[in-house]
Amino acid sequence: MFHRPSSNVKRAFLVDTLQLVRNLESNGFPSKQAEAITSAITEVLNDSLENVAQSFVSKSDMQKSEMIQETNLSKFKSEVQSSQRIECGVVFNCFNSFELRVKGVAGPELKPSGEVEHHFSLLQRETEKLRNDIDKMRSELRYEIDKVTAGQRLDLNLERGRIKDELADQNAETTNLTNKLDREIHALRAQLEAAKYDVIKYCIGNVRMNYSQLSSLHVECIFYKHGLLSELLRPAFEIFANPRCQAAGDLKGSLP
């Protein structure tokens, strides 16, 4: 059993509906349901194929279109080549005639016709127009280059001035810091000198005091050794040996 799509479709799509129905029945579907499912699937498949056929062209149509395009392209190429040959011939004849006229050897039969003169005048006008356009473009380009160069030069000068100002400020700050460091160093040196002088003075005082104590003890030892020191003179020597006593200091100063 085969199903064929409706008559408005140009192509006939064949579907093996009998085999499809038997497969459905073997899978447990009743006969009516299997036929209904097969009919629905076939209809959907035919509609899809019909849409595809309407959306795309056939291979023969594509080949026919390619042949038409190639024919048109070859015609266009031949027309362009023929027109180029004609124009080249006209220009060549025009220049040859013009050269002969300039040299004064062209006879009446070699005078260019009106069409050639017309083409030659057109070529001259086009050439002059192109030359003017080129000069105009050259002047505009030169103006733009000069403008850009002037702008860049101005920017460079401004940047150079700004850098100089920054360097001057940095030099001034460096000088101020150097002067401040010099002042601090001089102050520290003065403090060190004063502290060193105080230490030396303290050391000398201690040495003198220790020397005086040692001298008094030496004298006392001498008196003890010779048995000349009595109980009455011992307090005087103790006062003399005491550095805190003012009288002892006066007495020491009076001794030779």
Backbone torsions as a table, in degrees:
resi	resn	phi	psi	omega
1	MET	NA	123.6	-178.9
2	PHE	-118.3	151.5	177.2
3	HIS	-120.1	136.6	-179.2
4	ARG	-120.4	138.0	-178.9
5	PRO	-68.0	176.2	-175.7
6	SER	-62.8	164.6	-173.0
7	SER	-74.1	-15.3	-178.9
8	ASN	-78.2	-7.8	177.1
9	VAL	-92.0	135.9	-175.1
10	LYS	-74.2	-33.4	-177.1
11	ARG	-98.0	156.0	177.3
12	ALA	-111.0	118.1	-179.8
13	PHE	-102.4	117.9	-176.4
14	LEU	-92.8	132.8	179.5
15	VAL	-130.7	131.4	178.5
16	ASP	-81.6	80.4	-177.4
17	THR	-71.6	-29.9	-179.5
18	LEU	-64.0	-45.3	178.6
19	GLN	-64.5	-36.4	178.5
20	LEU	-65.6	-41.6	178.0
21	VAL	-63.6	-43.2	180.0
22	ARG	-63.5	-38.3	177.8
23	ASN	-64.0	-41.4	178.2
24	LEU	-65.6	-41.2	178.6
25	GLU	-65.1	-36.3	178.3
26	SER	-68.5	-22.5	177.6
27	ASN	-89.2	6.3	173.9
28	GLY	104.2	6.1	179.0
29	PHE	-86.4	143.4	173.6
30	PRO	-66.2	165.4	-176.1
31	SER	-63.7	-44.5	-178.3
32	LYS	-64.4	-44.1	179.0
33	GLN	-64.9	-39.3	179.1
34	ALA	-63.4	-42.6	178.5
35	GLU	-66.0	-40.1	179.5
36	ALA	-63.9	-44.4	179.0
37	ILE	-63.2	-41.7	179.3
38	THR	-63.6	-41.4	178.5
39	SER	-62.7	-42.9	-180.0
40	ALA	-65.1	-44.1	179.7
41	ILE	-62.8	-41.6	-180.0
42	THR	-64.2	-40.9	179.7
43	GLU	-64.9	-43.1	178.5
44	VAL	-63.8	-41.9	179.4
45	LEU	-63.8	-42.2	179.2
46	ASN	-66.2	-40.1	177.2
47	ASP	-62.9	-41.7	179.2
48	SER	-63.5	-43.9	178.9
49	LEU	-65.5	-34.8	177.7
50	GLU	-65.9	-41.6	177.6
51	ASN	-63.8	-40.8	178.1
52	VAL	-64.0	-40.9	179.6
53	ALA	-65.4	-34.7	178.7
54	GLN	-75.5	-29.2	-177.2
55	SER	-80.9	-31.0	-175.7
56	PHE	-116.3	155.4	178.1
57	VAL	-95.7	163.4	179.8
58	SER	-81.3	168.3	-179.5
59	LYS	-66.9	-37.9	178.6
60	SER	-65.7	-41.5	177.2
61	ASP	-63.2	-40.1	179.2
62	MET	-63.9	-43.4	178.3
63	GLN	-63.6	-40.2	178.2
64	LYS	-62.5	-42.7	179.1
65	SER	-64.4	-40.4	178.2
66	GLU	-63.4	-40.2	178.5
67	MET	-63.8	-41.3	178.5
68	ILE	-62.8	-43.8	-179.9
69	GLN	-64.5	-41.6	177.8
70	GLU	-63.2	-38.9	178.0
71	THR	-63.6	-44.5	179.1
72	ASN	-63.9	-40.1	-179.8
73	LEU	-65.6	-41.4	177.9
74	SER	-64.8	-38.8	176.2
75	LYS	-62.2	-43.4	-179.6
76	PHE	-63.9	-42.9	178.1
77	LYS	-61.0	-44.0	179.7
78	SER	-64.0	-39.8	177.8
79	GLU	-63.8	-43.2	179.8
80	VAL	-63.7	-44.1	179.7
81	GLN	-63.5	-41.6	178.9
82	SER	-65.3	-40.7	178.8
83	SER	-65.9	-38.8	177.8
84	GLN	-64.5	-40.6	178.2
85	ARG	-63.6	-41.0	179.6
86	ILE	-63.7	-45.6	-178.9
87	GLU	-64.7	-41.6	178.9
88	CYS	-63.5	-40.3	177.9
89	GLY	-64.6	-41.0	179.1
90	VAL	-64.1	-44.5	-179.4
91	VAL	-65.2	-42.1	-179.8
92	PHE	-62.4	-45.8	178.0
93	ASN	-62.6	-37.9	-179.4
94	CYS	-63.7	-47.2	180.0
95	PHE	-67.3	-38.2	177.3
96	ASN	-62.9	-43.9	179.3
97	SER	-64.7	-40.3	179.3
98	PHE	-64.9	-39.8	178.6
99	GLU	-65.0	-40.7	179.0
100	LEU	-66.7	-37.8	178.4
101	ARG	-65.8	-38.2	-179.8
102	VAL	-66.8	-40.9	179.7
103	LYS	-73.8	-14.0	177.5
104	GLY	79.6	19.9	-178.3
105	VAL	-109.4	0.7	-178.9
106	ALA	-81.2	126.9	177.6
107	GLY	-86.3	-178.0	179.7
108	PRO	-63.4	-29.4	-178.1
109	GLU	-78.5	-15.0	-179.0
110	LEU	-100.9	5.5	179.6
111	LYS	-69.6	138.6	-178.7
112	PRO	-67.5	149.3	178.6
113	SER	-77.5	176.0	-179.2
114	GLY	-65.8	-34.6	-179.8
115	GLU	-67.0	-41.4	179.7
116	VAL	-65.4	-42.7	178.2
117	GLU	-62.4	-37.8	178.5
118	HIS	-63.3	-44.8	178.6
119	HIS	-64.3	-38.9	179.8
120	PHE	-65.4	-41.3	177.4
121	SER	-64.8	-38.0	176.5
122	LEU	-63.0	-42.4	178.3
123	LEU	-63.1	-40.1	178.1
124	GLN	-63.3	-43.7	179.5
125	ARG	-64.1	-42.9	178.9
126	GLU	-63.5	-39.9	178.5
127	THR	-64.3	-43.0	178.4
128	GLU	-64.4	-39.6	178.7
129	LYS	-64.0	-43.7	177.9
130	LEU	-63.6	-39.0	178.7
131	ARG	-64.4	-42.2	178.0
132	ASN	-64.1	-41.3	178.6
133	ASP	-63.7	-40.1	179.4
134	ILE	-65.2	-42.1	177.8
135	ASP	-63.4	-40.2	179.2
136	LYS	-64.5	-44.9	178.5
137	MET	-64.0	-36.8	178.7
138	ARG	-65.3	-42.3	179.1
139	SER	-66.3	-41.5	178.0
140	GLU	-63.7	-41.3	179.0
141	LEU	-64.6	-40.7	178.1
142	ARG	-64.1	-40.1	178.3
143	TYR	-62.6	-44.1	179.7
144	GLU	-64.5	-40.5	179.4
145	ILE	-64.3	-43.3	178.2
146	ASP	-62.7	-40.2	-179.9
147	LYS	-65.0	-44.6	179.3
148	VAL	-64.5	-40.6	179.9
149	THR	-64.4	-42.0	178.6
150	ALA	-63.8	-42.2	178.5
151	GLY	-62.6	-42.9	178.7
152	GLN	-66.3	-38.5	178.4
153	ARG	-64.0	-41.6	178.0
154	LEU	-63.2	-43.2	178.8
155	ASP	-62.8	-40.1	178.9
156	LEU	-65.2	-40.3	178.4
157	ASN	-64.7	-42.7	178.0
158	LEU	-63.1	-42.9	179.4
159	GLU	-65.3	-37.6	178.1
160	ARG	-64.9	-42.9	177.6
161	GLY	-62.9	-40.8	179.3
162	ARG	-64.3	-40.5	179.3
163	ILE	-65.7	-39.3	177.9
164	LYS	-62.4	-43.0	178.4
165	ASP	-62.1	-42.6	179.0
166	GLU	-63.9	-40.1	177.8
167	LEU	-64.9	-39.2	178.0
168	ALA	-63.8	-43.4	178.0
169	ASP	-62.3	-42.1	179.2
170	GLN	-65.5	-38.5	177.3
171	ASN	-64.4	-40.6	178.3
172	ALA	-63.8	-44.1	178.1
173	GLU	-62.9	-39.7	178.5
174	THR	-63.8	-41.0	178.1
175	THR	-63.6	-43.1	178.5
176	ASN	-62.4	-43.0	178.6
177	LEU	-64.4	-38.7	178.6
178	THR	-64.1	-43.4	178.3
179	ASN	-63.7	-41.2	179.3
180	LYS	-63.8	-41.9	178.0
181	LEU	-64.3	-39.4	177.9
182	ASP	-62.3	-42.9	178.9
183	ARG	-63.1	-43.3	179.2
184	GLU	-63.1	-40.6	179.6
185	ILE	-64.2	-42.6	178.2
186	HIS	-63.4	-40.8	178.7
187	ALA	-63.8	-42.5	177.9
188	LEU	-63.9	-39.2	177.7
189	ARG	-63.3	-41.4	178.6
190	ALA	-63.1	-42.6	178.0
191	GLN	-63.0	-41.0	178.4
192	LEU	-64.1	-41.0	178.2
193	GLU	-62.9	-43.2	179.3
194	ALA	-64.1	-43.8	179.0
195	ALA	-63.9	-39.9	178.8
196	LYS	-63.7	-40.3	178.6
197	TYR	-64.1	-41.5	178.0
198	ASP	-63.6	-41.5	179.3
199	VAL	-63.9	-43.3	179.4
200	ILE	-62.2	-43.0	179.1
201	LYS	-61.8	-41.5	179.7
202	TYR	-66.0	-40.7	179.5
203	CYS	-65.4	-42.6	179.5
204	ILE	-63.5	-42.4	178.0
205	GLY	-61.0	-43.9	178.7
206	ASN	-63.8	-40.1	179.2
207	VAL	-63.1	-44.1	179.4
208	ARG	-63.6	-41.6	-179.9
209	MET	-65.4	-44.6	178.9
210	ASN	-64.1	-37.7	179.0
211	TYR	-64.3	-41.5	178.7
212	SER	-65.0	-41.1	178.0
213	GLN	-62.9	-44.4	178.7
214	LEU	-63.2	-36.9	179.6
215	SER	-64.9	-44.4	179.7
216	SER	-64.9	-40.5	178.3
217	LEU	-66.0	-35.5	178.5
218	HIS	-65.0	-42.5	179.0
219	VAL	-64.3	-41.5	179.9
220	GLU	-64.0	-40.8	177.9
221	CYS	-62.8	-37.3	179.3
222	ILE	-64.1	-44.9	-179.9
223	PHE	-64.3	-39.7	178.0
224	TYR	-64.7	-38.3	-177.7
225	LYS	-65.3	-40.1	-177.9
226	HIS	-90.5	-1.5	177.9
227	GLY	70.2	22.8	-177.8
228	LEU	-94.3	-9.0	-177.2
229	LEU	-88.5	126.8	-179.7
230	SER	-105.9	174.2	-179.8
231	GLU	-68.2	-25.9	-179.0
232	LEU	-76.5	-34.1	-177.1
233	LEU	-85.7	-13.8	-176.6
234	ARG	-64.3	-41.6	176.7
235	PRO	-61.3	-35.5	178.9
236	ALA	-64.7	-40.8	178.3
237	PHE	-67.9	-34.4	177.2
238	GLU	-65.3	-40.8	176.8
239	ILE	-64.9	-39.0	179.2
240	PHE	-65.4	-35.6	-179.3
241	ALA	-77.9	-17.1	-179.0
242	ASN	-81.0	117.7	-178.1
243	PRO	-75.5	-13.6	-178.3
244	ARG	-82.0	-13.5	-176.0
245	CYS	-85.3	132.5	-179.2
246	GLN	-71.1	-36.2	-179.9
247	ALA	-65.9	-37.3	178.0
248	ALA	-64.9	-38.9	177.9
249	GLY	-63.5	-41.0	178.1
250	ASP	-64.6	-39.3	-179.2
251	LEU	-67.1	-40.5	177.8
252	LYS	-63.4	-38.3	179.2
253	GLY	-67.2	-26.6	-179.6
254	SER	-82.9	-19.7	179.4
255	LEU	-70.9	149.6	178.0
256	PRO	-71.1	NA	NA
